[in-house]
Amino acid sequence: MGLWENVPEQSIRSVMDTNFDSLANKFSHNIYHTTKGRLRLDILQREFSQYLLPRFEQESLRLLDAGGGQGQMACWLAQKGHQVDFCDVSEQMLTMAKALASEHQVAEQFEFHQLKAQQIGATLGRKYSLICFHAVLEWLAEPREGLLTLLESLEQGGVMSLMFYNYYGLEMHHAVNGNYQYMLKGMPKKHHNTIIPQGRFKPEEVEQWLVEAGYKVERRIGLRVLHDYVKDKNLQEKCYDRLLELEWQRCAHPVYRDLGRYSHFTVSR
């Protein structure tokens, strides 16, 4: 039997969804001002350019970004001519997203709403051909229910771009760093009030939720499939362009895909 076989998983959940009002600046500094945030965004944009957006005939979509954070991805989509319903529970994140939209001169293409993902359908009452739900699932107290509730706002023939924190990527990170006792304990969250996600999900677990509810995962990729395993961290910046190309070439390969720090699904009805 392998070292980690039959080790009970510790389900890490909060009694409430996480609100980033008190963590917005820290999140910005630790994620978007580093190569890990930059690479995540670059891979997502390539995925949209090559696989997601070409499926739509219309040049301008009305799309939903649920839990859009500071708005980097939404602004990129707005620059391509799309209209964005932008929702986040954090007032501070919304303020940052509004500022970024103004900076990129796309503010007129946005509607901003301070809403939880689970409230969007009942509050806005719209159906969308494209929903972005990126790095939010791991911060929900009831992730399965939150995901399926949000998917009710997806129109027939539409797709959701779903990205979530990958259990296997986190496990491999601790394995290569020799944190075996921590793994045997089920990788419990170490600190409170941090930007370390409270949840992490096995991709097959999330896919099962979706299939049971009548949805289909059309395509799967991993994000940060190589980046996080680089021993010399200086190379993440120094060799960023080459690393990005290698990531893109491998992100859909099952061997690499399932070791990415994040998993991305293209979900359809």
Residue pairs with C-beta under 8 A, 6 or more apart in sequence:
3 180
3 184
4 171
4 183
4 184
7 183
7 184
7 186
8 186
9 186
10 185
10 186
10 187
10 188
12 188
12 189
12 198
12 199
12 200
13 141
13 142
13 143
13 198
13 199
14 141
14 198
15 141
16 141
17 89
17 116
17 139
17 140
17 141
17 146
18 139
18 140
18 198
19 89
19 90
20 27
20 69
20 88
20 89
20 90
20 92
20 93
21 90
21 91
21 92
21 93
22 92
22 193
23 193
23 194
23 195
24 70
24 90
24 92
24 93
24 96
26 195
27 69
27 70
27 195
28 70
28 96
30 195
31 37
31 195
32 38
32 41
32 70
32 72
35 227
35 236
35 237
35 240
36 224
36 227
36 228
36 236
36 261
38 240
39 223
39 224
39 227
39 240
39 243
39 244
39 247
40 223
40 224
40 262
41 72
41 73
41 76
42 244
43 221
43 223
43 244
43 247
43 248
43 251
44 73
44 134
44 161
44 163
44 223
44 264
45 73
45 76
46 248
47 161
47 221
47 264
48 77
48 161
51 219
51 266
52 130
52 159
52 161
52 266
53 80
55 159
56 129
56 130
59 81
60 81
60 82
60 83
61 82
61 83
61 129
61 130
62 82
62 83
62 84
62 85
62 126
62 128
62 129
63 77
63 82
63 83
63 84
63 85
63 128
63 129
63 130
63 131
63 132
64 84
64 85
64 87
64 120
64 126
64 128
64 130
64 131
64 132
64 153
65 71
65 73
65 74
65 77
65 84
65 85
65 86
65 87
65 131
65 132
65 134
66 87
66 117
66 120
66 131
66 132
66 133
66 136
66 150
67 87
67 88
67 89
67 117
67 133
67 134
67 135
67 136
67 139
68 74
68 86
68 87
68 88
68 93
68 97
68 132
68 134
69 88
69 93
69 96
69 97
69 134
69 135
70 93
70 96
70 97
70 100
71 86
71 96
71 97
71 98
71 100
71 101
72 100
73 132
73 134
74 84
74 86
74 97
74 101
74 110
74 132
75 97
75 100
75 101
75 104
75 106
77 84
77 132
78 84
78 101
78 104
78 106
78 109
78 110
79 104
79 106
82 109
83 109
83 110
83 111
84 109
84 110
84 111
85 110
85 111
85 113
85 120
85 124
85 126
85 128
86 94
86 97
86 110
86 111
86 112
86 113
87 112
87 113
87 114
87 115
87 117
87 120
88 94
88 97
88 114
88 115
89 114
89 115
89 116
89 117
90 114
91 114
94 112
94 114
97 110
97 112
98 107
98 110
98 112
101 107
101 109
101 110
113 120
113 123
113 124
115 123
115 124
116 146
117 133
117 136
117 140
117 146
117 149
117 150
118 145
118 146
118 149
118 150
120 150
120 153
121 149
121 150
121 152
121 153
124 153
126 153
127 153
127 154
127 155
127 158
128 153
128 154
128 155
128 158
129 155
129 157
129 158
129 159
130 158
130 159
130 160
130 161
131 150
131 151
131 153
131 154
131 158
131 159
131 160
131 161
132 160
132 161
133 147
133 150
133 160
133 161
133 162
133 163
134 161
134 162
134 163
135 163
135 164
135 165
135 197
135 262
136 146
136 164
137 143
137 146
137 147
137 162
137 164
137 165
137 199
137 201
137 206
138 164
138 165
138 197
138 198
138 199
138 200
138 201
139 197
139 198
139 199
140 146
140 147
140 199
143 199
143 201
144 209
147 162
147 206
147 209
147 210
148 209
148 213
150 160
151 160
151 210
151 213
151 215
151 267
154 160
154 267
154 269
155 269
156 269
157 268
157 269
158 268
158 269
159 218
159 266
159 267
159 268
160 265
160 266
160 267
160 268
161 264
161 265
161 266
161 267
162 206
162 264
162 265
162 266
162 267
163 223
163 262
163 263
163 264
163 265
164 201
164 206
164 262
164 263
165 197
165 199
165 200
165 201
165 261
165 262
166 200
166 201
166 202
166 203
166 222
166 258
166 259
166 260
166 261
166 262
166 263
167 200
167 201
167 202
167 205
168 202
168 203
168 258
168 259
169 222
169 224
169 228
169 259
169 260
169 261
169 262
169 263
170 187
170 200
170 261
171 183
171 187
172 229
172 259
173 228
173 229
173 261
174 180
174 182
174 183
174 187
175 183
176 229
182 188
187 200
189 196
189 198
190 196
201 263
203 220
203 258
203 263
203 265
206 263
206 265
207 217
207 265
210 216
210 217
210 265
210 267
211 217
214 269
215 267
215 268
215 269
216 267
216 268
216 269
217 265
217 266
217 267
218 266
218 267
218 268
219 252
219 265
219 266
220 252
220 257
220 263
220 264
220 265
220 266
221 251
221 252
221 257
221 260
221 263
221 264
222 251
222 256
222 257
222 258
222 259
222 260
222 261
222 262
222 263
222 264
223 247
223 251
223 260
223 261
223 262
223 263
223 264
224 247
224 260
224 261
224 262
225 247
225 250
225 251
225 256
225 257
225 259
225 260
226 243
226 246
226 247
226 250
226 256
227 236
227 243
227 247
227 261
228 261
229 259
230 236
230 243
235 243
236 243
250 256
250 257
251 257
251 260
257 263
